[in-house]
């Protein structure tokens, strides 16, 4: 039985997407239907010590969310092997990544509340609880629909609400925001889809 080789997973990638760190892979060639996967990780602080990931042991899917498992502020990599019955593949390792330096930001979701003479805007982020405490910020743009002239509100703390006086504004106005984060350099997400509101329209 030692001759039966289980092909290792391919395209093993530790990727950062929308504030999360996820290990992804594709099945090896000719993988049996009952194949499962097991994931471990190591940090550069403790090279050679591969740590088990409890929620990614013998899983049928081809990804493992490591966001709240990985240590912060240190480069880490992960590895995965295929298991089927008594057979195991070799481990395949990802490249090293560091959460803050490599994090990919998602645009925030804007909540816009229109009052009589003002609009209140805040941004919610699709964050895992373990990274909520970091100093995520957002930038907000306001413009009249059809105009290129954008008023910018920059470096707003994630949980702060922006109140915009609309007394002098009339017509269709749009708002859009992006997430930002200061690590070694500034990172930004793309801007969110615009949210447009009608202000002070008569009748």
C-alpha positions as CSV (number, residue, x, y, z in Angstrom):
1,X,0.0,0.0,0.0
2,X,3.0,2.3,0.3
3,X,3.1,2.7,-3.4
4,X,-0.2,4.5,-3.8
5,X,0.8,8.2,-3.9
6,X,-1.8,10.9,-3.0
7,X,-1.0,13.9,-5.1
8,X,-0.3,17.1,-3.0
9,X,-2.6,20.1,-3.2
10,X,-1.6,22.7,-5.8
11,X,-1.6,26.6,-6.0
12,X,-1.2,26.9,-2.3
13,X,-1.6,30.6,-1.5
14,X,-1.9,32.6,1.7
15,X,-3.9,35.6,0.6
16,X,-5.3,38.6,2.3
17,X,-8.7,39.6,1.1
18,X,-11.3,42.0,2.6
19,X,-9.5,42.3,6.0
20,X,-9.1,38.5,6.2
21,X,-6.1,36.1,5.8
22,X,-7.2,32.9,4.0
23,X,-5.2,29.9,2.8
24,X,-6.5,28.6,-0.5
25,X,-5.4,25.7,-2.7
26,X,-6.7,23.4,-5.5
27,X,-6.9,19.6,-5.4
28,X,-3.9,17.6,-6.7
29,X,-4.3,15.7,-9.9
30,X,-6.6,12.6,-9.8
31,X,-7.7,13.4,-6.2
32,X,-10.2,10.9,-4.9
33,X,-13.7,12.1,-4.1
34,X,-13.3,11.5,-0.3
35,X,-10.1,13.6,0.0
36,X,-9.8,16.0,2.9
37,X,-7.2,18.6,3.9
38,X,-5.3,19.5,7.0
39,X,-3.7,22.9,7.6
40,X,-0.9,24.1,9.9
41,X,1.1,27.4,10.1
42,X,4.4,28.7,11.4
43,X,5.6,32.2,12.3
44,X,9.1,33.6,11.6
45,X,9.5,34.0,15.4
46,X,9.3,30.2,15.8
47,X,10.6,28.7,12.7
48,X,10.1,24.9,12.4
49,X,7.2,24.8,14.9
50,X,4.1,24.1,12.8
51,X,1.0,24.8,14.7
52,X,-2.2,22.9,14.2
53,X,-5.4,24.8,13.1
54,X,-8.3,23.1,14.9
55,X,-11.0,24.2,12.5
56,X,-9.0,23.1,9.4
57,X,-8.3,19.5,10.2
58,X,-9.7,16.9,7.7
59,X,-11.9,19.5,5.9
60,X,-13.4,18.8,2.5
61,X,-13.2,22.4,1.3
62,X,-10.2,24.0,-0.4
63,X,-9.7,27.1,1.8
64,X,-9.1,27.9,5.5
65,X,-9.7,31.2,7.1
66,X,-6.7,31.9,9.4
67,X,-7.6,35.6,10.3
68,X,-8.1,35.1,14.0
69,X,-5.6,32.2,14.4
70,X,-2.4,33.8,13.1
71,X,-0.2,35.9,15.4
72,X,-0.2,39.6,14.7
73,X,2.8,41.8,13.6
74,X,4.9,38.8,12.4
75,X,5.4,37.1,9.1
76,X,3.7,33.7,8.9
77,X,3.1,31.0,6.3
78,X,0.8,28.0,6.2
79,X,1.0,24.5,4.7
80,X,-1.6,22.0,3.7
81,X,-1.7,18.3,2.9
82,X,-4.3,16.0,1.4
83,X,-5.6,12.9,3.3
84,X,-7.7,10.1,1.9
85,X,-8.2,6.9,3.9
86,X,-4.8,5.7,5.0
87,X,-3.0,7.8,2.4
88,X,-1.5,11.3,2.9
89,X,0.2,13.6,0.4
90,X,3.3,15.7,1.1
91,X,2.8,19.1,2.7
92,X,2.8,22.1,0.4
93,X,3.8,25.5,1.9
94,X,2.5,29.0,1.1
95,X,4.7,32.1,0.9
96,X,5.2,34.2,4.0
97,X,2.7,37.0,4.7
98,X,2.3,39.6,7.4
99,X,-1.2,40.7,8.2
100,X,-0.8,44.5,8.4
101,X,1.6,44.9,5.5
102,X,-0.2,42.5,3.2
103,X,-3.9,43.1,4.2
104,X,-6.3,43.8,1.3
105,X,-8.9,46.3,2.3
106,X,-12.6,46.1,1.3
107,X,-14.6,49.2,0.8
108,X,-16.8,50.0,3.8
109,X,-20.6,49.9,3.6
110,X,-22.1,53.4,4.0
111,X,-25.1,54.1,6.2
112,X,-26.6,57.4,5.2
113,X,-29.3,59.0,7.4
114,X,-31.0,62.1,5.8
115,X,-32.4,64.7,8.3
116,X,-34.0,68.0,7.6
117,X,-30.9,70.1,7.4
118,X,-28.1,67.5,7.6
119,X,-27.0,64.0,6.6
120,X,-25.4,61.7,9.1
121,X,-23.0,59.2,7.5
122,X,-21.1,56.3,9.1
123,X,-19.2,53.4,7.6
124,X,-19.3,49.8,8.7
125,X,-16.5,47.4,7.9
126,X,-16.7,43.6,7.3
127,X,-14.2,43.0,10.1
128,X,-13.4,39.8,12.0
129,X,-13.7,40.5,15.7
130,X,-10.0,39.8,16.4
131,X,-8.9,42.8,14.2
132,X,-11.6,45.3,15.2
133,X,-9.3,47.1,17.6
134,X,-6.9,48.1,14.9
135,X,-7.0,51.7,13.9
136,X,-9.0,51.3,10.7
137,X,-10.0,54.7,9.1
138,X,-12.1,55.7,6.2
139,X,-12.2,58.6,3.6
140,X,-15.5,60.0,2.4
141,X,-16.3,61.9,-0.8
142,X,-19.5,64.0,-1.3
143,X,-20.4,65.4,-4.7
144,X,-23.4,66.7,-6.7
145,X,-24.5,64.0,-9.2
146,X,-22.9,64.7,-12.6
147,X,-20.2,67.0,-11.1
148,X,-16.5,66.2,-10.9
149,X,-16.1,68.4,-7.9
150,X,-15.8,66.2,-4.8
151,X,-15.7,67.4,-1.2
152,X,-13.3,65.1,0.7
153,X,-13.4,64.1,4.4
154,X,-10.2,62.2,5.1
155,X,-8.9,60.1,7.9
156,X,-12.2,59.5,9.8
157,X,-12.0,57.0,12.6
158,X,-13.9,53.8,11.7
159,X,-16.7,54.3,14.3
160,X,-17.2,58.0,13.9
161,X,-20.3,59.5,12.3
162,X,-19.9,62.5,9.9
163,X,-22.6,65.1,10.0
164,X,-22.8,67.2,6.9
165,X,-24.8,70.4,6.9
166,X,-27.1,70.3,3.9
167,X,-28.8,73.7,4.3
168,X,-27.1,75.1,1.2
169,X,-27.3,71.9,-0.9
170,X,-30.1,71.3,-3.3
171,X,-30.6,68.3,-5.7
172,X,-29.1,64.9,-6.1
173,X,-25.9,64.3,-4.0
174,X,-23.8,61.2,-3.9
175,X,-21.5,59.7,-1.2
176,X,-18.7,57.1,-1.5
177,X,-16.1,55.9,0.9
178,X,-12.9,53.8,1.0
179,X,-11.2,52.1,3.9
180,X,-7.7,53.2,4.8
181,X,-5.0,51.8,7.1
182,X,-1.7,53.1,8.2
183,X,1.0,50.4,8.4
184,X,4.5,51.2,7.1
185,X,2.7,53.1,4.3
186,X,-0.9,54.1,3.8
187,X,-3.2,51.4,2.3
188,X,-6.5,52.1,0.7
189,X,-9.4,50.0,-0.6
190,X,-11.3,50.9,-3.7
191,X,-14.1,53.4,-3.2
192,X,-17.5,52.0,-2.4
193,X,-20.5,52.1,-4.9
194,X,-22.0,55.6,-4.6
195,X,-25.1,56.1,-2.4
196,X,-27.1,59.0,-3.8
197,X,-29.8,61.1,-1.9
198,X,-32.1,63.9,-3.0
199,X,-31.7,67.0,-0.8
200,X,-34.0,69.9,-0.1
201,X,-36.1,69.2,-3.2
202,X,-39.2,71.4,-3.3
203,X,-42.5,69.5,-3.5
